[in-house]
Amino acid sequence: MVASLVPFLLAALAVEGDARCPSKEQLRAALAKHGALAPRDRHTVSVREGRSDVVLTLTDEAGQRLGTRALPAGSSCEALAEAAAVVVSAWEAELDAKPSTLELAPPPPAPVREPLRVEVDLGAGVSAARVAAPGFSLGVRVSRGERGLLLGATVLVPFPRSEPLGAGTIDWMRPVGALGAGYRWRLGPVGLDGQLGVGLVLIIASGHGFTSDQQRLGVQPATVAVVRARWAEGGLRPFVGLATAFFLLPQVLEITGVSQARGLTRAELSAVLGISWGG
């Protein structure tokens, strides 16, 4: 009976270790004698000698420890093997009694996306294009949070400038609007925005002191670059910004019938101080 159980147990339990009392062979024989239950997965029994005890360990196929027990080494080798076999049999019976269930891991939480934020800003400042003039700005920006991509619209409206030309003067102004995209950073309580857009500039010019005073309108393509530093906390948030408008085509003021003309600058720099809200 013992001989017939040994191959079955060896297929189910691997016995290893460096103990001499009990030896691996003695433990195998004791396990076969007690008819230890066959585990559902291949387990390994390790028996090793300590200073005054024998340490018994059961591990699974992945090397995870299922149980450990120290047996006092004062008994005979056969008695220690019998005691070890009883312990292993109890471990295997306990493991076999546990139901085998398949549990699905909970799905990972969906990434939290911040809602879209719409921010409006209004500012006033000065615009420089050979002749300085006051002006104002209006901006709308859409973003998610305080860091990442943003979409925006910017309108810059410098007030009219006057320049002498021939026998009279020319009043001119160049409001510009652009749609663009950019990026937003957050450095503590301070937010930084950078944006580049394309749009149109409306050129408005009128003459005074000429034989026939007239007003003319023109529309040309333009690009606008905006950099802002703003307070990023609270309701109304102050900001300071720099905006540069680049005009893609030459702009020339001239008097009809007279060979006198004046070209306007191809860029205009605006410094703005204002308030933003929303978001």
SVG drawing of the C-alpha trace seen along z (x, -y; Angstrom):
<svg xmlns="http://www.w3.org/2000/svg" viewBox="-17 -122 40 124">
<polyline fill="none" stroke="black" stroke-width="0.4" points="0.0,0.0 2.8,-2.4 4.7,-1.6 1.7,-2.2 1.1,-5.7 4.7,-7.0 4.6,-7.7 1.3,-9.5 2.6,-11.7 5.8,-12.4 3.8,-13.8 1.9,-16.0 4.5,-17.1 8.2,-17.8 10.4,-17.2 13.6,-19.1 16.0,-20.3 19.3,-19.6 18.0,-18.1 19.6,-14.8 17.0,-14.1 14.5,-13.6 15.9,-13.1 14.0,-13.8 13.5,-10.1 12.1,-9.6 9.7,-12.5 8.5,-11.1 7.8,-7.7 5.9,-9.4 3.8,-11.4 3.0,-8.3 2.1,-6.5 -0.3,-9.3 -1.9,-9.5 -1.5,-13.3 -4.1,-14.9 -2.9,-15.8 -2.8,-19.5 -4.5,-21.2 -1.2,-22.7 2.3,-21.3 3.6,-22.1 7.1,-21.8 7.9,-20.7 11.2,-21.9 12.8,-20.5 15.9,-22.2 17.8,-21.8 18.1,-24.7 20.2,-24.9 17.6,-23.2 14.7,-22.6 13.7,-21.4 12.0,-24.1 9.3,-22.8 8.1,-25.0 5.4,-24.5 5.5,-26.6 3.4,-26.6 4.4,-26.4 5.2,-30.2 7.4,-30.0 4.9,-31.7 5.0,-30.5 1.9,-28.6 3.0,-27.6 6.0,-27.2 6.5,-25.4 9.4,-24.8 9.5,-21.3 11.7,-20.6 14.6,-18.4 14.6,-16.3 12.7,-13.3 13.9,-10.5 14.2,-11.0 11.2,-8.7 9.1,-10.6 10.1,-14.0 9.1,-12.6 5.7,-11.5 5.1,-14.9 6.2,-16.7 3.8,-14.5 0.9,-15.4 1.6,-19.1 1.9,-18.9 -1.3,-16.8 -3.2,-19.5 -1.9,-22.2 -3.0,-20.4 -6.4,-19.6 -6.9,-23.3 -5.8,-24.5 -8.1,-21.9 -11.1,-23.0 -10.8,-26.7 -13.1,-27.3 -11.5,-28.1 -13.0,-31.3 -12.3,-33.5 -12.4,-37.2 -12.2,-39.9 -10.0,-42.8 -12.0,-46.1 -11.5,-48.2 -9.0,-51.0 -10.5,-54.3 -11.2,-56.5 -8.8,-59.4 -10.3,-62.5 -10.6,-65.2 -11.0,-68.7 -14.0,-70.5 -13.6,-73.1 -12.9,-76.6 -13.8,-79.8 -11.8,-82.8 -12.4,-86.4 -10.0,-89.2 -10.1,-93.0 -7.1,-95.2 -5.8,-98.7 -2.3,-99.8 -0.1,-101.4 0.7,-100.4 3.9,-101.4 4.3,-101.6 6.6,-104.5 4.0,-106.7 2.7,-105.5 -1.0,-105.5 -3.2,-104.2 -5.5,-101.2 -7.3,-98.3 -7.5,-94.6 -10.1,-91.9 -9.4,-88.2 -11.3,-84.9 -9.5,-81.7 -10.7,-78.1 -8.6,-75.5 -8.7,-72.5 -7.2,-73.4 -4.1,-75.6 -1.7,-73.5 -1.9,-72.4 -3.2,-73.5 -5.5,-76.4 -7.5,-78.0 -8.1,-81.7 -9.3,-84.8 -7.5,-88.2 -8.6,-91.6 -6.2,-94.6 -7.6,-98.1 -5.0,-101.0 -6.6,-104.4 -6.1,-106.6 -2.8,-108.3 -2.2,-111.5 0.7,-112.2 1.4,-115.1 1.5,-114.3 1.8,-117.0 -0.4,-120.0 -2.7,-118.1 -2.7,-115.3 -3.6,-111.7 -5.5,-110.0 -5.1,-106.2 -5.7,-103.2 -5.2,-99.4 -7.5,-97.2 -6.5,-93.6 -8.2,-90.3 -6.9,-86.8 -7.8,-83.2 -5.1,-80.9 -3.7,-78.2 -1.1,-78.1 0.0,-76.6 -0.6,-77.3 1.8,-76.8 1.3,-77.2 4.1,-78.3 2.6,-78.4 -0.1,-81.2 1.1,-82.6 -0.1,-81.4 1.7,-81.9 0.1,-81.8 1.6,-81.8 -0.5,-82.0 0.1,-82.4 -2.8,-83.2 -3.7,-84.4 -6.4,-86.9 -7.1,-90.2 -6.2,-93.8 -8.6,-96.6 -6.8,-99.7 -8.9,-102.9 -7.4,-106.2 -8.9,-109.6 -7.4,-112.9 -7.7,-116.4 -6.7,-119.7 -6.8,-118.5 -8.8,-119.7 -11.1,-116.7 -11.0,-115.0 -11.9,-111.3 -11.8,-108.1 -10.6,-104.8 -10.8,-101.2 -8.6,-98.3 -8.4,-94.7 -5.2,-92.6 -4.0,-89.4 -2.0,-89.5 -0.5,-87.3 -0.6,-88.0 1.6,-86.6 0.5,-87.0 2.4,-86.3 0.6,-86.9 1.5,-86.5 -1.6,-86.4 -2.6,-85.7 -4.2,-82.3 -6.3,-82.3 -9.5,-84.0 -12.4,-85.5 -11.1,-88.6 -7.4,-88.0 -5.1,-90.8 -2.7,-90.1 0.1,-91.8 0.7,-91.0 2.7,-91.7 1.1,-91.3 2.8,-91.7 0.9,-92.1 2.7,-91.3 1.2,-92.6 1.9,-90.4 1.5,-93.0 2.9,-96.5 0.7,-99.4 1.1,-102.8 -0.8,-106.1 -0.8,-108.4 -2.4,-111.5 -4.4,-111.1 -2.9,-113.0 0.2,-114.0 3.4,-112.0 3.6,-112.0 3.2,-108.7 4.1,-107.3 4.5,-103.7 3.3,-102.2 5.3,-99.8 4.9,-96.1 4.6,-95.3 3.0,-96.8 3.9,-96.0 1.3,-96.4 1.8,-96.3 -1.4,-95.6 -2.5,-95.6 -5.9,-94.2 -8.3,-91.9 -9.5,-88.3 -12.4,-86.4 -14.3,-83.2 -12.9,-79.6"/>
</svg>
